[in-house]
Amino acid sequence: VQLQASGGGLVQAGGSLRLSCAASGITLSGYDMGWYRQAPGKQRELVATIYSGGRTNHADFVKGRFTISRDDAEKTVYLQMNSLNPEDSAGYYCKARRMFSAIDYWGQGTQVTVSS
């Protein structure tokens, strides 16, 4: 299983980015997918989850700004991030968990930096 995250970069406050997580070696439809982030000196935190059936959950601190989505045919999960602020600066990581299992697969992360 490989997860390749991309789409990070430097953006000004109020701007937008769309992250992508391309999966290989799995049939994506059988996996629940999540985006996490980790800033320097802080613990990794869950940003959003999208389940295999399409149901989503977003952390309170991104609700109304970020949207997780998936394209199982393209084996890709997305995180659309709008109204970014400097507190959103972090490494963003995608995770895959096969349905009904406790085995997680992580991507390598993509850096998001928001300037004020």
C-alpha positions in Angstrom: 0.0 0.0 0.0 1.3 3.4 -0.9 -0.2 6.8 -0.2 1.2 9.8 -2.0 0.1 13.2 -0.7 0.5 16.3 -2.7 -0.8 19.9 -3.2 0.8 21.6 -0.2 2.6 24.9 -0.5 2.8 28.5 0.7 -0.3 30.5 0.6 -1.5 33.8 2.1 -4.1 34.0 4.9 -7.5 33.7 3.4 -6.3 31.7 0.5 -7.1 28.1 -0.6 -5.3 24.9 -1.4 -6.5 21.5 -2.5 -4.5 18.5 -1.2 -4.6 15.1 -2.9 -3.8 11.7 -1.6 -3.2 9.1 -4.4 -3.4 5.5 -3.3 -1.9 2.5 -5.0 -1.9 -1.2 -4.1 -5.4 -1.1 -2.7 -9.0 -0.9 -3.9 -9.9 2.4 -2.4 -13.6 1.7 -2.0 -12.8 -0.8 0.8 -11.0 1.8 2.9 -11.9 4.6 5.3 -9.7 7.6 4.6 -8.5 10.4 6.8 -6.5 13.6 6.7 -4.4 14.5 9.7 -2.0 17.4 10.4 0.9 18.0 12.7 2.6 21.3 13.4 6.1 21.5 15.0 6.0 20.7 18.7 2.3 19.6 18.6 0.6 16.2 18.4 -0.9 14.9 15.2 -4.6 15.7 15.0 -7.4 14.5 12.9 -8.7 17.0 10.4 -11.3 15.0 8.5 -12.5 11.5 7.7 -14.4 10.1 4.8 -15.8 6.6 5.1 -16.0 4.0 2.4 -19.7 4.8 1.9 -19.0 8.5 1.6 -20.1 9.8 5.0 -17.7 12.5 6.3 -16.7 14.0 9.6 -14.7 17.2 9.9 -13.0 18.5 13.0 -14.7 21.5 14.6 -11.7 23.8 13.8 -12.1 23.2 10.0 -15.9 22.9 9.7 -17.2 25.3 7.0 -13.7 25.8 5.7 -12.3 22.4 4.7 -14.0 19.6 2.7 -12.9 16.0 2.3 -13.9 14.1 -0.7 -13.0 10.9 -2.6 -12.9 9.5 -6.1 -12.7 5.8 -5.7 -12.2 5.3 -9.5 -9.2 7.6 -9.4 -8.0 6.1 -6.1 -7.7 9.6 -4.8 -8.8 11.5 -1.7 -9.0 15.2 -1.6 -9.0 17.9 1.0 -10.2 21.3 -0.2 -9.0 24.0 2.2 -10.5 27.4 2.0 -10.1 30.5 4.2 -6.7 29.3 5.4 -5.1 31.0 8.4 -1.6 30.7 9.9 -2.9 28.3 12.5 -3.5 25.8 9.7 0.2 25.6 8.9 1.4 22.0 9.4 2.4 18.9 7.7 -0.7 17.2 6.3 -0.9 13.4 6.2 -3.4 11.0 4.7 -4.3 7.7 6.3 -6.0 4.6 5.0 -7.8 2.0 7.2 -9.3 -1.0 5.7 -12.9 -1.5 6.7 -13.4 -3.6 9.8 -9.7 -3.6 10.6 -7.3 -1.7 12.8 -4.4 -1.6 10.4 -3.5 1.9 9.3 -1.4 3.0 6.3 0.1 6.5 6.2 1.4 8.7 3.4 4.5 10.8 3.6 2.8 14.1 4.2 2.7 17.4 2.4 3.6 20.8 4.0 1.1 23.6 4.2 2.4 27.1 5.2 0.0 30.0 5.6 1.5 33.4 5.9 -0.2 36.3 7.7 
